[in-house]
Amino acid sequence: MSQVTIYTKAYCPYCTRALSVLNKKGVGYQEIRIDEKPELRPEMIERAGGRTTVPQIFIGARHIGGCDDMLALDASGQLDPLLNL
């Protein structure tokens, strides 16, 4: 299974939705809460190619985008192969 990293904030409905999808798939992930660790926000922005919104989701070293991007990958059948499911 691929390593998933997701940058989130509290009270973010898109973060909640993305985490729900990962949980339903039984995927382990590293959640980085940038509201609790604001010093990691610049790292997220750099890794995400300048994107500043949350969530920002990475599978391995690959940036897949935010919640809507992940949902689109799932709907097209491309998410599970990336997750090695």
Backbone as XML, in Angstrom:
<?xml version="1.0"?>
<chain id="A" units="angstrom">
  <residue number="1" name="MET">
    <atom name="N" x="0.839" y="-1.178" z="0.000"/>
    <atom name="CA" x="0.000" y="0.000" z="0.000"/>
    <atom name="C" x="0.889" y="1.247" z="0.000"/>
  </residue>
  <residue number="2" name="SER">
    <atom name="N" x="0.488" y="2.226" z="-0.786"/>
    <atom name="CA" x="1.262" y="3.463" z="-0.904"/>
    <atom name="C" x="1.098" y="4.339" z="0.330"/>
  </residue>
  <residue number="3" name="GLN">
    <atom name="N" x="2.135" y="5.101" z="0.643"/>
    <atom name="CA" x="2.097" y="6.048" z="1.754"/>
    <atom name="C" x="1.258" y="7.251" z="1.347"/>
  </residue>
  <residue number="4" name="VAL">
    <atom name="N" x="0.266" y="7.577" z="2.138"/>
    <atom name="CA" x="-0.597" y="8.734" z="1.873"/>
    <atom name="C" x="-0.332" y="9.782" z="2.945"/>
  </residue>
  <residue number="5" name="THR">
    <atom name="N" x="-0.138" y="11.010" z="2.503"/>
    <atom name="CA" x="0.007" y="12.147" z="3.405"/>
    <atom name="C" x="-1.070" y="13.144" z="3.046"/>
  </residue>
  <residue number="6" name="ILE">
    <atom name="N" x="-1.779" y="13.633" z="4.048"/>
    <atom name="CA" x="-2.854" y="14.598" z="3.813"/>
    <atom name="C" x="-2.711" y="15.757" z="4.794"/>
  </residue>
  <residue number="7" name="TYR">
    <atom name="N" x="-2.639" y="16.962" z="4.245"/>
    <atom name="CA" x="-2.573" y="18.179" z="5.059"/>
    <atom name="C" x="-4.004" y="18.657" z="5.276"/>
  </residue>
  <residue number="8" name="THR">
    <atom name="N" x="-4.366" y="18.911" z="6.538"/>
    <atom name="CA" x="-5.736" y="19.272" z="6.891"/>
    <atom name="C" x="-5.776" y="20.410" z="7.899"/>
  </residue>
  <residue number="9" name="LYS">
    <atom name="N" x="-7.003" y="20.856" z="8.176"/>
    <atom name="CA" x="-7.321" y="21.794" z="9.252"/>
    <atom name="C" x="-8.594" y="21.302" z="9.925"/>
  </residue>
  <residue number="10" name="ALA">
    <atom name="N" x="-8.789" y="21.717" z="11.163"/>
    <atom name="CA" x="-10.040" y="21.423" z="11.859"/>
    <atom name="C" x="-11.174" y="22.190" z="11.185"/>
  </residue>
  <residue number="11" name="TYR">
    <atom name="N" x="-12.379" y="21.646" z="11.290"/>
    <atom name="CA" x="-13.591" y="22.291" z="10.791"/>
    <atom name="C" x="-13.564" y="22.523" z="9.281"/>
  </residue>
  <residue number="12" name="CYS">
    <atom name="N" x="-12.890" y="21.668" z="8.560"/>
    <atom name="CA" x="-12.808" y="21.756" z="7.101"/>
    <atom name="C" x="-13.640" y="20.615" z="6.523"/>
  </residue>
  <residue number="13" name="PRO">
    <atom name="N" x="-14.791" y="20.924" z="5.912"/>
    <atom name="CA" x="-15.629" y="19.843" z="5.385"/>
    <atom name="C" x="-14.957" y="19.044" z="4.268"/>
  </residue>
  <residue number="14" name="TYR">
    <atom name="N" x="-14.108" y="19.682" z="3.483"/>
    <atom name="CA" x="-13.401" y="18.958" z="2.422"/>
    <atom name="C" x="-12.377" y="17.990" z="3.010"/>
  </residue>
  <residue number="15" name="CYS">
    <atom name="N" x="-11.741" y="18.413" z="4.090"/>
    <atom name="CA" x="-10.799" y="17.523" z="4.782"/>
    <atom name="C" x="-11.539" y="16.318" z="5.353"/>
  </residue>
  <residue number="16" name="THR">
    <atom name="N" x="-12.676" y="16.579" z="5.983"/>
    <atom name="CA" x="-13.481" y="15.501" z="6.556"/>
    <atom name="C" x="-13.902" y="14.517" z="5.482"/>
  </residue>
  <residue number="17" name="ARG">
    <atom name="N" x="-14.329" y="15.020" z="4.342"/>
    <atom name="CA" x="-14.758" y="14.155" z="3.229"/>
    <atom name="C" x="-13.590" y="13.324" z="2.714"/>
  </residue>
  <residue number="18" name="ALA">
    <atom name="N" x="-12.444" y="13.934" z="2.511"/>
    <atom name="CA" x="-11.274" y="13.209" z="2.004"/>
    <atom name="C" x="-10.841" y="12.123" z="2.989"/>
  </residue>
  <residue number="19" name="LEU">
    <atom name="N" x="-10.811" y="12.454" z="4.267"/>
    <atom name="CA" x="-10.438" y="11.467" z="5.281"/>
    <atom name="C" x="-11.444" y="10.323" z="5.326"/>
  </residue>
  <residue number="20" name="SER">
    <atom name="N" x="-12.720" y="10.643" z="5.129"/>
    <atom name="CA" x="-13.755" y="9.619" z="5.114"/>
    <atom name="C" x="-13.538" y="8.622" z="3.974"/>
  </residue>
  <residue number="21" name="VAL">
    <atom name="N" x="-13.191" y="9.129" z="2.806"/>
    <atom name="CA" x="-12.922" y="8.244" z="1.664"/>
    <atom name="C" x="-11.742" y="7.327" z="1.970"/>
  </residue>
  <residue number="22" name="LEU">
    <atom name="N" x="-10.674" y="7.886" z="2.510"/>
    <atom name="CA" x="-9.501" y="7.075" z="2.833"/>
    <atom name="C" x="-9.844" y="6.037" z="3.896"/>
  </residue>
  <residue number="23" name="ASN">
    <atom name="N" x="-10.622" y="6.431" z="4.896"/>
    <atom name="CA" x="-11.013" y="5.491" z="5.952"/>
    <atom name="C" x="-11.881" y="4.369" z="5.400"/>
  </residue>
  <residue number="24" name="LYS">
    <atom name="N" x="-12.824" y="4.690" z="4.516"/>
    <atom name="CA" x="-13.695" y="3.667" z="3.921"/>
    <atom name="C" x="-12.894" y="2.663" z="3.098"/>
  </residue>
  <residue number="25" name="LYS">
    <atom name="N" x="-11.818" y="3.135" z="2.495"/>
    <atom name="CA" x="-10.969" y="2.252" z="1.695"/>
    <atom name="C" x="-9.977" y="1.475" z="2.561"/>
  </residue>
  <residue number="26" name="GLY">
    <atom name="N" x="-9.911" y="1.808" z="3.845"/>
    <atom name="CA" x="-8.990" y="1.127" z="4.746"/>
    <atom name="C" x="-7.543" y="1.523" z="4.536"/>
  </residue>
  <residue number="27" name="VAL">
    <atom name="N" x="-7.356" y="2.726" z="4.046"/>
    <atom name="CA" x="-6.013" y="3.217" z="3.736"/>
    <atom name="C" x="-5.419" y="3.921" z="4.953"/>
  </residue>
  <residue number="28" name="GLY">
    <atom name="N" x="-4.217" y="3.562" z="5.305"/>
    <atom name="CA" x="-3.509" y="4.285" z="6.349"/>
    <atom name="C" x="-2.964" y="5.583" z="5.778"/>
  </residue>
  <residue number="29" name="TYR">
    <atom name="N" x="-2.861" y="6.584" z="6.601"/>
    <atom name="CA" x="-2.363" y="7.872" z="6.125"/>
    <atom name="C" x="-1.722" y="8.632" z="7.271"/>
  </residue>
  <residue number="30" name="GLN">
    <atom name="N" x="-0.888" y="9.585" z="6.874"/>
    <atom name="CA" x="-0.309" y="10.518" z="7.829"/>
    <atom name="C" x="-1.068" y="11.827" z="7.671"/>
  </residue>
  <residue number="31" name="GLU">
    <atom name="N" x="-1.747" y="12.243" z="8.710"/>
    <atom name="CA" x="-2.474" y="13.511" z="8.675"/>
    <atom name="C" x="-1.609" y="14.579" z="9.322"/>
  </residue>
  <residue number="32" name="ILE">
    <atom name="N" x="-1.427" y="15.679" z="8.605"/>
    <atom name="CA" x="-0.666" y="16.809" z="9.130"/>
    <atom name="C" x="-1.630" y="17.976" z="9.272"/>
  </residue>
  <residue number="33" name="ARG">
    <atom name="N" x="-1.934" y="18.333" z="10.501"/>
    <atom name="CA" x="-2.874" y="19.419" z="10.787"/>
    <atom name="C" x="-2.116" y="20.741" z="10.794"/>
  </residue>
  <residue number="34" name="ILE">
    <atom name="N" x="-2.284" y="21.525" z="9.725"/>
    <atom name="CA" x="-1.528" y="22.775" z="9.647"/>
    <atom name="C" x="-2.087" y="23.856" z="10.556"/>
  </residue>
  <residue number="35" name="ASP">
    <atom name="N" x="-3.283" y="23.636" z="11.140"/>
    <atom name="CA" x="-3.761" y="24.589" z="12.137"/>
    <atom name="C" x="-3.069" y="24.351" z="13.475"/>
  </residue>
  <residue number="36" name="GLU">
    <atom name="N" x="-2.638" y="23.111" z="13.715"/>
    <atom name="CA" x="-1.904" y="22.795" z="14.943"/>
    <atom name="C" x="-0.398" y="22.960" z="14.770"/>
  </residue>
  <residue number="37" name="LYS">
    <atom name="N" x="0.070" y="22.834" z="13.538"/>
    <atom name="CA" x="1.499" y="22.975" z="13.238"/>
    <atom name="C" x="1.668" y="23.949" z="12.072"/>
  </residue>
  <residue number="38" name="PRO">
    <atom name="N" x="1.417" y="25.245" z="12.308"/>
    <atom name="CA" x="1.479" y="26.217" z="11.210"/>
    <atom name="C" x="2.858" y="26.334" z="10.571"/>
  </residue>
  <residue number="39" name="GLU">
    <atom name="N" x="3.885" y="25.895" z="11.267"/>
    <atom name="CA" x="5.230" y="25.947" z="10.686"/>
    <atom name="C" x="5.374" y="24.980" z="9.496"/>
  </residue>
  <residue number="40" name="LEU">
    <atom name="N" x="4.429" y="24.028" z="9.360"/>
    <atom name="CA" x="4.469" y="23.081" z="8.234"/>
    <atom name="C" x="3.673" y="23.561" z="7.026"/>
  </residue>
  <residue number="41" name="ARG">
    <atom name="N" x="2.955" y="24.691" z="7.165"/>
    <atom name="CA" x="2.187" y="25.228" z="6.036"/>
    <atom name="C" x="3.074" y="25.561" z="4.831"/>
  </residue>
  <residue number="42" name="PRO">
    <atom name="N" x="4.226" y="26.233" z="5.012"/>
    <atom name="CA" x="5.082" y="26.508" z="3.851"/>
    <atom name="C" x="5.540" y="25.221" z="3.139"/>
  </residue>
  <residue number="43" name="GLU">
    <atom name="N" x="5.790" y="24.167" z="3.903"/>
    <atom name="CA" x="6.162" y="22.880" z="3.309"/>
    <atom name="C" x="5.025" y="22.362" z="2.429"/>
  </residue>
  <residue number="44" name="MET">
    <atom name="N" x="3.794" y="22.450" z="2.929"/>
    <atom name="CA" x="2.634" y="22.009" z="2.159"/>
    <atom name="C" x="2.518" y="22.802" z="0.862"/>
  </residue>
  <residue number="45" name="ILE">
    <atom name="N" x="2.627" y="24.109" z="0.958"/>
    <atom name="CA" x="2.491" y="24.969" z="-0.212"/>
    <atom name="C" x="3.561" y="24.642" z="-1.252"/>
  </residue>
  <residue number="46" name="GLU">
    <atom name="N" x="4.781" y="24.438" z="-0.791"/>
    <atom name="CA" x="5.861" y="24.090" z="-1.712"/>
    <atom name="C" x="5.605" y="22.743" z="-2.377"/>
  </residue>
  <residue number="47" name="ARG">
    <atom name="N" x="5.259" y="21.743" z="-1.578"/>
    <atom name="CA" x="5.000" y="20.401" z="-2.129"/>
    <atom name="C" x="3.813" y="20.403" z="-3.080"/>
  </residue>
  <residue number="48" name="ALA">
    <atom name="N" x="2.827" y="21.276" z="-2.813"/>
    <atom name="CA" x="1.600" y="21.313" z="-3.612"/>
    <atom name="C" x="1.693" y="22.277" z="-4.793"/>
  </residue>
  <residue number="49" name="GLY">
    <atom name="N" x="2.877" y="22.728" z="-5.117"/>
    <atom name="CA" x="3.048" y="23.597" z="-6.279"/>
    <atom name="C" x="2.378" y="24.950" z="-6.141"/>
  </residue>
  <residue number="50" name="GLY">
    <atom name="N" x="2.326" y="25.460" z="-4.908"/>
    <atom name="CA" x="1.765" y="26.787" z="-4.671"/>
    <atom name="C" x="0.327" y="26.789" z="-4.180"/>
  </residue>
  <residue number="51" name="ARG">
    <atom name="N" x="-0.317" y="25.648" z="-4.153"/>
    <atom name="CA" x="-1.692" y="25.594" z="-3.642"/>
    <atom name="C" x="-1.682" y="25.852" z="-2.138"/>
  </residue>
  <residue number="52" name="THR">
    <atom name="N" x="-2.646" y="26.660" z="-1.699"/>
    <atom name="CA" x="-2.677" y="27.055" z="-0.291"/>
    <atom name="C" x="-3.884" y="26.516" z="0.465"/>
  </residue>
  <residue number="53" name="THR">
    <atom name="N" x="-4.831" y="25.897" z="-0.230"/>
    <atom name="CA" x="-6.036" y="25.391" z="0.416"/>
    <atom name="C" x="-5.810" y="23.983" z="0.952"/>
  </residue>
  <residue number="54" name="VAL">
    <atom name="N" x="-6.666" y="23.580" z="1.877"/>
    <atom name="CA" x="-6.641" y="22.213" z="2.395"/>
    <atom name="C" x="-7.935" y="21.524" z="2.008"/>
  </residue>
  <residue number="55" name="PRO">
    <atom name="N" x="-7.906" y="20.221" z="1.878"/>
    <atom name="CA" x="-6.750" y="19.355" z="2.061"/>
    <atom name="C" x="-5.843" y="19.373" z="0.840"/>
  </residue>
  <residue number="56" name="GLN">
    <atom name="N" x="-4.602" y="19.024" z="1.053"/>
    <atom name="CA" x="-3.658" y="18.712" z="-0.022"/>
    <atom name="C" x="-3.232" y="17.273" z="0.223"/>
  </residue>
  <residue number="57" name="ILE">
    <atom name="N" x="-3.365" y="16.450" z="-0.803"/>
    <atom name="CA" x="-3.200" y="15.007" z="-0.642"/>
    <atom name="C" x="-2.059" y="14.520" z="-1.527"/>
  </residue>
  <residue number="58" name="PHE">
    <atom name="N" x="-1.226" y="13.677" z="-0.928"/>
    <atom name="CA" x="-0.078" y="13.096" z="-1.627"/>
    <atom name="C" x="-0.130" y="11.587" z="-1.477"/>
  </residue>
  <residue number="59" name="ILE">
    <atom name="N" x="0.099" y="10.890" z="-2.577"/>
    <atom name="CA" x="0.240" y="9.438" z="-2.550"/>
    <atom name="C" x="1.676" y="9.164" z="-2.954"/>
  </residue>
  <residue number="60" name="GLY">
    <atom name="N" x="2.460" y="8.671" z="-2.003"/>
    <atom name="CA" x="3.895" y="8.592" z="-2.227"/>
    <atom name="C" x="4.405" y="10.011" z="-2.412"/>
  </residue>
  <residue number="61" name="ALA">
    <atom name="N" x="5.200" y="10.233" z="-3.441"/>
    <atom name="CA" x="5.714" y="11.576" z="-3.726"/>
    <atom name="C" x="4.790" y="12.349" z="-4.657"/>
  </residue>
  <residue number="62" name="ARG">
    <atom name="N" x="3.739" y="11.694" z="-5.144"/>
    <atom name="CA" x="2.849" y="12.309" z="-6.141"/>
    <atom name="C" x="1.762" y="13.143" z="-5.468"/>
  </residue>
  <residue number="63" name="HIS">
    <atom name="N" x="1.657" y="14.396" z="-5.897"/>
    <atom name="CA" x="0.604" y="15.284" z="-5.415"/>
    <atom name="C" x="-0.639" y="15.014" z="-6.256"/>
  </residue>
  <residue number="64" name="ILE">
    <atom name="N" x="-1.730" y="14.613" z="-5.611"/>
    <atom name="CA" x="-2.953" y="14.364" z="-6.378"/>
    <atom name="C" x="-3.945" y="15.511" z="-6.265"/>
  </residue>
  <residue number="65" name="GLY">
    <atom name="N" x="-3.672" y="16.488" z="-5.414"/>
    <atom name="CA" x="-4.535" y="17.653" z="-5.306"/>
    <atom name="C" x="-5.357" y="17.648" z="-4.037"/>
  </residue>
  <residue number="66" name="GLY">
    <atom name="N" x="-6.554" y="18.215" z="-4.152"/>
    <atom name="CA" x="-7.444" y="18.326" z="-3.010"/>
    <atom name="C" x="-8.526" y="17.264" z="-3.023"/>
  </residue>
  <residue number="67" name="CYS">
    <atom name="N" x="-9.551" y="17.507" z="-2.238"/>
    <atom name="CA" x="-10.635" y="16.543" z="-2.092"/>
    <atom name="C" x="-11.336" y="16.280" z="-3.424"/>
  </residue>
  <residue number="68" name="ASP">
    <atom name="N" x="-11.709" y="17.333" z="-4.144"/>
    <atom name="CA" x="-12.401" y="17.151" z="-5.420"/>
    <atom name="C" x="-11.545" y="16.371" z="-6.413"/>
  </residue>
  <residue number="69" name="ASP">
    <atom name="N" x="-10.246" y="16.621" z="-6.406"/>
    <atom name="CA" x="-9.334" y="15.889" z="-7.293"/>
    <atom name="C" x="-9.311" y="14.413" z="-6.932"/>
  </residue>
  <residue number="70" name="MET">
    <atom name="N" x="-9.270" y="14.115" z="-5.636"/>
    <atom name="CA" x="-9.259" y="12.726" z="-5.198"/>
    <atom name="C" x="-10.577" y="12.037" z="-5.546"/>
  </residue>
  <residue number="71" name="LEU">
    <atom name="N" x="-11.693" y="12.732" z="-5.361"/>
    <atom name="CA" x="-12.991" y="12.154" z="-5.698"/>
    <atom name="C" x="-13.106" y="11.877" z="-7.194"/>
  </residue>
  <residue number="72" name="ALA">
    <atom name="N" x="-12.547" y="12.765" z="-8.015"/>
    <atom name="CA" x="-12.561" y="12.549" z="-9.468"/>
    <atom name="C" x="-11.722" y="11.330" z="-9.838"/>
  </residue>
  <residue number="73" name="LEU">
    <atom name="N" x="-10.563" y="11.175" z="-9.206"/>
    <atom name="CA" x="-9.734" y="9.986" z="-9.448"/>
    <atom name="C" x="-10.478" y="8.724" z="-9.042"/>
  </residue>
  <residue number="74" name="ASP">
    <atom name="N" x="-11.184" y="8.782" z="-7.923"/>
    <atom name="CA" x="-11.938" y="7.625" z="-7.453"/>
    <atom name="C" x="-13.065" y="7.284" z="-8.424"/>
  </residue>
  <residue number="75" name="ALA">
    <atom name="N" x="-13.790" y="8.294" z="-8.880"/>
    <atom name="CA" x="-14.914" y="8.074" z="-9.798"/>
    <atom name="C" x="-14.456" y="7.492" z="-11.134"/>
  </residue>
  <residue number="76" name="SER">
    <atom name="N" x="-13.243" y="7.837" z="-11.550"/>
    <atom name="CA" x="-12.729" y="7.340" z="-12.833"/>
    <atom name="C" x="-11.988" y="6.008" z="-12.694"/>
  </residue>
  <residue number="77" name="GLY">
    <atom name="N" x="-11.920" y="5.481" z="-11.458"/>
    <atom name="CA" x="-11.250" y="4.207" z="-11.235"/>
    <atom name="C" x="-9.735" y="4.288" z="-11.168"/>
  </residue>
  <residue number="78" name="GLN">
    <atom name="N" x="-9.206" y="5.498" z="-11.058"/>
    <atom name="CA" x="-7.756" y="5.678" z="-11.032"/>
    <atom name="C" x="-7.155" y="5.757" z="-9.631"/>
  </residue>
  <residue number="79" name="LEU">
    <atom name="N" x="-8.004" y="5.928" z="-8.610"/>
    <atom name="CA" x="-7.477" y="6.101" z="-7.255"/>
    <atom name="C" x="-6.957" y="4.795" z="-6.664"/>
  </residue>
  <residue number="80" name="ASP">
    <atom name="N" x="-7.733" y="3.731" z="-6.768"/>
    <atom name="CA" x="-7.324" y="2.455" z="-6.168"/>
    <atom name="C" x="-5.970" y="1.969" z="-6.681"/>
  </residue>
  <residue number="81" name="PRO">
    <atom name="N" x="-5.691" y="2.041" z="-7.999"/>
    <atom name="CA" x="-4.350" y="1.628" z="-8.447"/>
    <atom name="C" x="-3.229" y="2.483" z="-7.849"/>
  </residue>
  <residue number="82" name="LEU">
    <atom name="N" x="-3.476" y="3.778" z="-7.663"/>
    <atom name="CA" x="-2.462" y="4.647" z="-7.040"/>
    <atom name="C" x="-2.218" y="4.243" z="-5.597"/>
  </residue>
  <residue number="83" name="LEU">
    <atom name="N" x="-3.281" y="3.787" z="-4.937"/>
    <atom name="CA" x="-3.183" y="3.368" z="-3.539"/>
    <atom name="C" x="-2.696" y="1.927" z="-3.417"/>
  </residue>
  <residue number="84" name="ASN">
    <atom name="N" x="-2.531" y="1.254" z="-4.555"/>
    <atom name="CA" x="-2.136" y="-0.157" z="-4.599"/>
    <atom name="C" x="-3.153" y="-1.034" z="-3.892"/>
  </residue>
  <residue number="85" name="LEU">
    <atom name="N" x="-4.433" y="-0.760" z="-4.128"/>
    <atom name="CA" x="-5.514" y="-1.563" z="-3.527"/>
    <atom name="C" x="-5.940" y="-2.658" z="-4.489"/>
  </residue>
</chain>
